[in-house]
Amino acid sequence: MVMVIGYVVAFLSALVALELGKGKAIEGKLKVWGIAIMLPISPALSIAIGLTYAVIVQDPWTGLIFWFILPFIFMTGLILLLIGNYL
């Protein structure tokens, strides 16, 4: 159930970011998407992916893979935010 909640939160956050970015310049869109990816999307998506993988391989310790996934998704959002600030 937590996996589904994580995917739903990530999807709804992406929809909100899409709506907030409409009608803005590319710099504004990059800032909105950067913040959206860093704050609500990266934790929810990394936990959902980690738990999905743990269910697939049937080992609860592999759910900790989200600690490795989270920084990569977070850094993607940070890079988008920085590009939006300095573009």
C-alpha positions in Angstrom: 0.0 0.0 0.0 2.9 2.4 0.7 4.2 1.8 -2.8 0.9 2.9 -4.3 0.8 6.0 -2.1 4.3 6.9 -3.2 3.5 6.6 -6.8 0.3 8.6 -6.4 2.1 11.4 -4.5 4.7 11.5 -7.2 2.1 11.6 -10.0 0.0 14.3 -8.3 3.1 16.4 -7.6 4.0 16.2 -11.3 0.5 17.3 -12.2 0.7 20.2 -9.8 4.1 21.2 -11.2 2.7 21.0 -14.7 -0.1 23.3 -13.8 2.1 25.8 -12.0 4.5 25.9 -14.9 1.9 26.7 -17.6 2.3 30.1 -19.2 5.7 30.8 -17.6 9.0 31.3 -19.3 11.5 28.4 -19.5 13.3 29.8 -16.4 10.1 29.7 -14.4 9.3 26.2 -15.6 12.8 24.9 -14.6 12.4 26.5 -11.2 9.0 25.0 -10.6 10.1 21.5 -11.8 13.3 21.7 -9.8 11.5 22.4 -6.6 8.8 19.8 -7.4 11.3 17.1 -8.1 13.4 17.9 -5.0 10.7 18.2 -2.3 7.6 16.0 -3.0 8.7 13.8 -5.9 12.1 12.5 -5.0 11.3 11.0 -1.5 8.0 9.5 -2.6 9.3 8.0 -5.8 12.5 6.6 -4.3 10.6 4.9 -1.5 8.0 3.5 -3.9 10.7 2.2 -6.2 12.7 0.7 -3.3 9.7 -1.0 -1.8 8.6 -2.3 -5.2 12.0 -3.8 -5.8 12.0 -5.3 -2.3 8.6 -7.0 -3.0 9.9 -8.3 -6.4 13.1 -9.9 -5.0 11.3 -10.9 -1.7 13.9 -9.5 0.6 13.0 -6.7 3.0 16.5 -5.3 3.3 16.6 -4.4 -0.4 14.0 -1.8 0.3 16.9 0.3 1.6 17.9 0.9 -2.0 15.9 4.1 -1.7 18.8 5.6 0.2 20.8 5.3 -3.1 18.0 6.4 -5.4 17.0 9.5 -3.4 20.2 11.5 -4.0 20.2 11.0 -7.7 16.6 12.2 -8.1 17.2 15.0 -5.6 20.3 16.2 -7.5 18.3 16.2 -10.8 15.9 18.6 -9.2 18.7 20.7 -7.8 20.4 20.9 -11.2 17.1 22.0 -12.8 16.6 24.6 -10.1 20.1 26.0 -10.5 19.8 26.1 -14.3 16.5 28.0 -13.9 18.1 30.5 -11.6 21.2 31.2 -13.7 19.7 30.9 -17.2 
